[in-house]
């Protein structure tokens, strides 16, 4: 059964460390300060929205006081993360406004209250996902692409580790990356490495690098795996590539 509660805080200076068995969505409507989690502290201001997964311990502090709106919900489909996600609401404060409407509907004399509240919650989820994707496509996806570009020649570089940085859900980041670049992060990495290998193989006439050396220089640990991937991408084994040029 779906659990859905909402609330509106009075002006307060702090909310001590606590956690919930449900998702908690907090929209700050007044004041600024720090959101404290077990491993980090993050600044919030008057239009900060934070999505906190179940079981995550958190607190909120302000020297001047804050007020916020909140929702606790047992489910949040399509947001499968273990760490909190923070972002700014849009210029119209759309998410905050919807939470305020949901709060009024839940505790007011609203006909068909449950269906209205459920519908509003579905809209809030869609707005949150849209806002997260907008922010992440502009910043986080570009950050991942730049990290791959800087590190692709390192055989120890891991795309999976890169996708997990910052507390984001790796599967979610893969979807955003593919939407933005038209390919997965692993495909992007493989293309960069094959491109580098082609350049190195083409220069074998002057460099005298072996295929094994080129494999490692292009970012591959295993020369047999490199040969298999290279032939699949070009139709030619790496040892024969120079001869074709």
N, C-alpha and C positions, 0 to 999 in steps of 0.2 A: 504494500500500500504506500502510495506517495505521501511523504511528510512534507508539509509546506507551512512555514511560519514566517511572519514578517514583523518588523518592529521599527520604532523611531526613538532614538536616544535623546535624553535631555542634555544640556551642556555639562560636560564632565572633563576632568583633567587626565584621567587614566582608566584603563580597563585592564586589570591584571592578567597574568598568564592563564590561559584556559584552552580547552579544545572542545570539539563537538563530534558526534558520531555522524553528522550530516555535513553537506556542503554549506559554506557560509559565504554569501555575497554581501559585501559592505560598500556602500556608496557614501563617501564623506561629503557633507553638505556645508560644513562650517569649520574653520580652524585648520591648523597644520601641526605637524609633529612627526613622530616616529612610529612605524609599525615594527614590532619586535617579534622575530621568529627564533627558533632554537639556534640557528646558525648565522643569522644576519639581521641587520636593522635597516629599514628602508624609509625614506621620507615620504610623507603624504601631504596633500594640500586639499583645497576645497572641491576639486573635481576628480579626485582619485577614486577609482573603483578597484577593489581587490577580490579575487576569487580564491577561497581557501578550501582545499580538499578536506575530507573527513580525517580526523585524528591529528591534524597539524596544530601544534601548540603555538599560540600567538597572544600578543598583548598590544595595547595602543596607548601612547603617551603624548601629551601636549602641554607646553608651558602656559598657553593662553586659553586652553579649552577647545573642545571639538563637539560636533553633533553629527550623527550619521543615520542612515537608513540601512536596514539589513534584511536579508532573507536567509532562512535555513531550509534546505531542501535535501531530500534523501537521494535524489538522482540529478545528474547533469550529463545527459547523453552527448557524445562527441567531444567531451573535454575530459580526457583520460590522463591526468597529471598527478604527480605526487607532491609537487611543490606549489606554493601560492603564485598566482599571476596577477600583476598589477599593471594598470594602464590608466590613461586619462579619458574621461567621458568626452563625447564630442562637444562642439560649440553650443549646441542646443540642450546639452545635458539630457539626452534622450533616455539613457538607461536609468539615471536617477529619477527622472520624471515617471517612467513606467513603474519603478519600484514604489514610488509614492502613491501612484494610482492603485497598485496592487494592495498596498497597505490599507488604503481607504476602502477598497472593495471588500477586503477580508473582514474588516471589523465594522463596516457600516451596514445600512439596510439595503443591501444590493440584491435584487432579484437574481435567482440562479447563481448564487454566490460562488459555489464550487467551480462551475464551468467557466465563469468569468475569471476567477483567480487562476485556474489552470491555463486558460488561454493567454492571460497576461504573462504568466511565468514562461510559457513557450516563447512568447515574443521577446521577453528579456533575455532568454538563453540565446536566441538567434542574434539579437543585437550585440551581446557580449562576444559571441564567436566572430561576428563580423568585425567588431572593433579590434579584437586580438589579431585576427588575420591581417587586417589593414596595417596595424603597427608592425607585426612580425615580418610581413612581406617587404616592407620598406627598410627594416633595420636588421632583424635577426637573420633573415634569409641571405641578405647581402653579406652579413658578417660570416656566415658559414661558407659562402662561396669564396670570399677573400681568404679565409683560413685554408680552404682546400687548395686554392691557387698558390698560396705561400708555402704549403707543406707537402704538395703531391710527390715531390722527389724523395721524400723521406720514407723508406720502406716500413718504418714503425708507425707512421701516421695512421690513425683510425678514424674513419668517417663516423662510426657509431659513437665513439667517445666525443667527437666534435658535436654531434647532434644532441648529446645529453647535457652540454654545457649550459649554464644559466637556469637549469631546473625545468626546461621545457620537455614535453612529451616527444620522444624521438619519432614515433609514427606520425604525429601531427606535423612535425617539422619536415618530414619527408614529403608529406602531401603538399605543404606550402611551397617547398623547393621545386617540386615537379610542376606545380601550377605556374610558378614564376619563370622557370627555365626550360620547361618542356622535357625534362629528364630528371632522373633521380640523382641524389648526391653521389652514389656509387658509380653511376654511369658518367657523371661529370668528371669524377676523379679518374676513371679508366680512360676517358677521351684525352685528358691532359697528359697522362702517362704514355699513352700510345703516340700522341703527337711528339712528345719529347724523345721517345725511342726512335721515331722516324728520322728526326734531325740527327741524332747520334749515329744511327746506322748509315745515313747518307754520307756522313763525314768519315766513315771508316777508312777511306783511301788515304787520309792524312793522319788520322788519330791512332789507328791500329788497335782500337778497343775491341775486346772480344765480345761476343753476344752475351756472355755471362756478366761482364763488367757493365755493358749497356743496360742490361736488365736491372741491375742494382741501381745504377745512376738515374734510371727513369722511375724508380720507386717500387720495383718488384723485388720481393725477397727470394722467390723461387724461379729459376730460369725456365723450368719446364712449364710452369703456369704462365709465365710471360710469353713463351713461344706459342702456347695454345691460344691465349687471348689475342696476341698480335695477329696470328693467322686468321682467326675468326673475324677480326676487324678489317684486315687488308686483303685476305685471300692468299697471302704469301708468307712463308716462314721467315722469321727475322734473318736467318742466315743467308737467305736468297734475296732479301730486299735491296741490298746495295747493288747486286748484279743487275737488277731491273732498272736502275737509275742511270 
